[in-house]
Amino acid sequence: ASVVESGGGLVQVGGSLRLSCEVSGRTFSNDAAGWYRRAPGNRPELVASILYNGMTDYKDSVLGRFTISRDNAKNSLYLQMNRLRPEDTAVYYCVVGDQLATLDYGTWGKGALVTVSS
């Protein structure tokens, strides 16, 4: 299986970015999926997840600002990030797996750097 992110970049505080992730080599429509991020010096944290049935969940600090979505026909996962803050600066990873409970051990992409400048 392969997972490839795109869409990272530099944005000013309050701006928006959309991350995309293309999944290949597995039946994505059956997968749980999520976006993790790792800020410098920190461990990766799950910021948004989506189940095979479309049910979503968010880390409190991004709730209302970030939206996770999926297009099973395109084997793709997305993260729309609005009202970005400096503390959102991190490498963002797309991860897919069989279950949400074991997503940490799923298939990870190489990451996309998001930098929010003040």
C-alpha positions as a Python dict, from the first residue, in 0.01 Angstrom:
ca = {
    (1, 'A'): (0, 0, 0),
    (2, 'S'): (106, 358, -66),
    (3, 'V'): (-8, 689, 79),
    (4, 'V'): (102, 1022, -71),
    (5, 'E'): (18, 1364, 70),
    (6, 'S'): (11, 1694, -115),
    (7, 'G'): (-95, 2052, -53),
    (8, 'G'): (134, 2169, 225),
    (9, 'G'): (301, 2507, 222),
    (10, 'L'): (346, 2845, 387),
    (11, 'V'): (42, 3045, 492),
    (12, 'Q'): (-20, 3349, 708),
    (13, 'V'): (-212, 3341, 1032),
    (14, 'G'): (-584, 3320, 961),
    (15, 'G'): (-532, 3170, 619),
    (16, 'S'): (-641, 2837, 475),
    (17, 'L'): (-482, 2530, 323),
    (18, 'R'): (-619, 2205, 189),
    (19, 'L'): (-422, 1884, 223),
    (20, 'S'): (-489, 1590, -6),
    (21, 'C'): (-386, 1228, 21),
    (22, 'E'): (-399, 961, -246),
    (23, 'V'): (-417, 599, -134),
    (24, 'S'): (-325, 303, -350),
    (25, 'G'): (-277, -68, -305),
    (26, 'R'): (-565, -125, -63),
    (27, 'T'): (-945, -105, -49),
    (28, 'F'): (-969, 249, 84),
    (29, 'S'): (-1347, 243, 109),
    (30, 'N'): (-1317, -7, 396),
    (31, 'D'): (-1049, 189, 580),
    (32, 'A'): (-1041, 412, 879),
    (33, 'A'): (-827, 716, 799),
    (34, 'G'): (-683, 1015, 972),
    (35, 'W'): (-450, 1311, 966),
    (36, 'Y'): (-173, 1322, 1223),
    (37, 'R'): (69, 1606, 1277),
    (38, 'R'): (409, 1633, 1438),
    (39, 'A'): (535, 1971, 1552),
    (40, 'P'): (910, 2016, 1611),
    (41, 'G'): (1015, 1839, 1928),
    (42, 'N'): (676, 1675, 1977),
    (43, 'R'): (530, 1333, 1918),
    (44, 'P'): (275, 1283, 1639),
    (45, 'E'): (-84, 1355, 1739),
    (46, 'L'): (-408, 1260, 1569),
    (47, 'V'): (-594, 1578, 1473),
    (48, 'A'): (-883, 1437, 1267),
    (49, 'S'): (-1019, 1095, 1179),
    (50, 'I'): (-1289, 953, 956),
    (51, 'L'): (-1438, 607, 951),
    (52, 'Y'): (-1543, 403, 648),
    (53, 'N'): (-1901, 524, 706),
    (54, 'G'): (-1803, 892, 711),
    (55, 'M'): (-1818, 946, 1086),
    (56, 'T'): (-1560, 1205, 1190),
    (57, 'D'): (-1379, 1311, 1504),
    (58, 'Y'): (-1144, 1600, 1581),
    (59, 'K'): (-888, 1710, 1832),
    (60, 'D'): (-1040, 1989, 2041),
    (61, 'S'): (-793, 2252, 1924),
    (62, 'V'): (-891, 2212, 1558),
    (63, 'L'): (-1265, 2154, 1602),
    (64, 'G'): (-1457, 2409, 1399),
    (65, 'R'): (-1150, 2507, 1196),
    (66, 'F'): (-1049, 2180, 1026),
    (67, 'T'): (-1267, 1950, 818),
    (68, 'I'): (-1170, 1596, 722),
    (69, 'S'): (-1339, 1431, 425),
    (70, 'R'): (-1294, 1138, 192),
    (71, 'D'): (-1380, 1046, -165),
    (72, 'N'): (-1379, 670, -190),
    (73, 'A'): (-1426, 678, -568),
    (74, 'K'): (-1094, 865, -593),
    (75, 'N'): (-921, 674, -312),
    (76, 'S'): (-853, 1011, -155),
    (77, 'L'): (-856, 1178, 184),
    (78, 'Y'): (-864, 1552, 246),
    (79, 'L'): (-810, 1800, 528),
    (80, 'Q'): (-945, 2151, 487),
    (81, 'M'): (-772, 2381, 735),
    (82, 'N'): (-915, 2726, 800),
    (83, 'R'): (-826, 3006, 1041),
    (84, 'L'): (-477, 2865, 1076),
    (85, 'R'): (-269, 2952, 1380),
    (86, 'P'): (107, 2947, 1439),
    (87, 'E'): (63, 2642, 1664),
    (88, 'D'): (-76, 2450, 1365),
    (89, 'T'): (274, 2452, 1216),
    (90, 'A'): (377, 2089, 1176),
    (91, 'V'): (439, 1806, 935),
    (92, 'Y'): (100, 1654, 855),
    (93, 'Y'): (70, 1283, 784),
    (94, 'C'): (-210, 1094, 615),
    (95, 'V'): (-265, 752, 773),
    (96, 'V'): (-499, 470, 673),
    (97, 'G'): (-575, 142, 848),
    (98, 'D'): (-823, -131, 918),
    (99, 'Q'): (-961, 24, 1237),
    (100, 'L'): (-949, 357, 1417),
    (101, 'A'): (-827, 187, 1736),
    (102, 'T'): (-512, 66, 1560),
    (103, 'L'): (-462, 358, 1322),
    (104, 'D'): (-125, 441, 1481),
    (105, 'Y'): (1, 117, 1324),
    (106, 'G'): (-152, 181, 983),
    (107, 'T'): (10, 293, 660),
    (108, 'W'): (169, 638, 685),
    (109, 'G'): (260, 883, 413),
    (110, 'K'): (587, 1074, 413),
    (111, 'G'): (419, 1392, 532),
    (112, 'A'): (346, 1744, 413),
    (113, 'L'): (493, 2048, 586),
    (114, 'V'): (251, 2322, 689),
    (115, 'T'): (404, 2645, 814),
    (116, 'V'): (185, 2921, 957),
    (117, 'S'): (362, 3254, 983),
    (118, 'S'): (259, 3533, 1216),
}
